[in-house]
């Protein structure tokens, strides 16, 4: 039975049982609720009748409908998250629908509470009993955030390493998700409008024209499925709405930056169909010169989104969203600090000399189509369908030895196709019980191909220090003149001549079929709420690995056991491994409303990373699923009449079968594999404070502390190889602080400024915790300032990042580290740009 037929079979009876709940009673009130700032629809607003039975909730289009047995003149009251309530009087009579529309305003002296949908319904972030950070459009724009790594600086517990659009690392509370292997499931889920985009090579998208971004910390399998072992990042894009609006922005900056961003939204068909198109283009030369040609660590990204919103009935909303992104960026500066380029230095912050010249770079395309269908079956039951298809292709060429020598010239060609379907019913009538349940199906097929090209004379020089004492003389990779050392032209063990150009490759394949069933419910008694959730998963995987013999045999395969090849041992055809797995994860939460805007909670949850059927040239083996058991407590709320909002949490994680990825030389050549590293623990605290001192001044501060390390012994009492080592890419301390300040509005306009500072403590780039493969704490100062004309539509903005040009490293070790020649990637220096924008 196909996944889609299975899903329909499970959901249809539930759907039909829910339909009678939609039957109308004696009187009906319907309408729409919008927010005054931007005339945007308000989702999740609650509508009640003062002193009378009846309750409604707005859908994604801001529409509501409630039925009641009341009659005569009544007050209809509307309350939206972060907005001031309002009421209107209507006259009710049986069989005569009444209408009440609202335009809700927000106070300029209190903070707007962000509406989130983490629990599959719209609610204030202050009402969610979980550790969640969410930023709406206003904050993203004021901090000029359009990339995941920029966002992570303001989210406690989140660190995003962005080597390139093709090679990101998402880290939540110490757990890193950056494996590009086609059959390894990420630990951190990345979602876009309810659709998983988690696979590493396809997960980076530009953050533009967004409604908000939600970051959930802790195991989120119940809410986000099989990949959200330790957290999820959810990007919610703006949808088409029933109004005419547009936006355009152009700009330029140092390193020849060119920037353009725009959006157009229009009603298309008599209040029933609306369209929206948004696009962004950003190009910047690399800030590291490559003396062999071109620049490194630059950017060229073009992204576009088109969406339609259709209102087929008064209770249904259908959104169709198409996304496409193309990255054609310069290569990444994997620079060796052991050898200086001619006329240069060994520091990673200055020019490099990488083989391949300007042919190094990334060519990547990501596209997807999503259909969201929300159907209000009654005032308390909502049906949601999420249908999606997605595809990505990336080709990145890089020099892994970090020198002018043609020793380790690699490319990585990754591609993947996926399809998913979710059906969900949510129930909330404002009483004691609320929750959701549903089924989902997921299919994905992908591959990762890694061509390797080398000059065997340089490759021999690279290997000679590692093979000393076995009859192999030491030969420096780079000569005293800064040029590649090509003095050895014959293999001293076999007397074979060394080839000047040798090519080979490995390729892995993965196909996953998964079906899930899930349910989550909250029961409230007075101020105490108890939540329990469970998700069951069935997975069927079919993985493969293949290394073909090079068309012309290598001359150095005998040194690493790679046979006719130099680096990858041939498999004599494709090797395959399959597996079928069943699992369950869940969560339990107890929360208490202390009143006056204070909410406390404690939770216990189990997270899981799926089993890995790992196929190499030597073996086929199945790694146990990685499990984490989480305990967390938190407090959130608001003070001073809503002028201050805060949240704080403390957590402890206990890991079993902790999986870690490593690239190393083995008896069968270079192998990139996932290992079971045993047991580990993590403890931490996080917090944030937002304030609205007055209508013009709003400061904020965030802080995160994470102590994540391997246990000294495994579950059997055996000492672990990485005992007490810190998790990689995990700072113990991180924080951000800043404010936004709007000047006085004059006849000439209004000035504004948003400075901030971010700090990330010391991190190790590898789980081995080598002291030279690390980065000390890094302070970065950023600012956005400008002038807004009196009409409040035109802005001139100056944006500066890393204003004091603080030198820092974003990664170290890499593939070159497996050969004793680690490479380093420099972070961006001072970047300055000016933009002119206009809303219409």
Secondary structure, 3 states (H helix, E strand, C coil): CCHHHHHHHHHHHHHHHHHHHHCCCCEEEEEEEEECCCCCECCCCEEEECCEEEEEECCCCCEEEEEECCCEEEEEEEECCCCCCEEEEEEEECCECEECCEEECCCCCCCCCCEECCCCCCEEHHHCCCCEEEEEHHHHHHCCCCCHHHHHCCCCCEEEEECCCCCEEEEECCEEECCCCCCCCCCCEEEECCEECCCHHHCCCCCCCEEEEEEEECCCHHHHCCCCCCEEEEEEECCCCCCCEEEEEEEEECCCEEEEEEEEEEEEECCCEEEEEEEEEEEECCCEEECCCCEECCEEEEEEEEEEEEEEECCEEEEEEEEEEEEEEEECCCEECCCCCCCCCCCCCCCECCCCHHHCEEEEEEEEEEEEEEEECCCCEEEEEEEEEEEEEEEEEEECCCCCCCCCEEEEEEEEEEEEEEEEEEEECCCCEEEEEEEEEEEEEEEEEEEEEECHHHHHHHHHCCCCCCCCCCCCCECCCCCECCCCCECCCCCCECCCCEEEEEEEEEEEEEEEEEEEEEEEECCEEEEEEEEEEEEEEEEEEEECCCCCCCCCHHHHCCCCCCCECCCCCCEEEEEEEEEEEEEEEEEEEEECCEEEEEEEEEEEECCEEEECCCCEEEECCEEEEEEEEEEEEEEHHHCEEEEEEEEEEEEECCEEEEEEEECCEEEEEEEECCCEEEEEEEEEEEECCECCEEEEEEEEEEEEEECCECCCCCECCCCCCECCCCCCEEEEEEEEEECCCECCEEEEEEEEEEEECCEECCCCCCCCCEECCEEEEEEEEEEECCCCCEEEEEEEECCCCCCCEEEEEHHHHCCCCCEEEECCCCEEEEEEEEEC
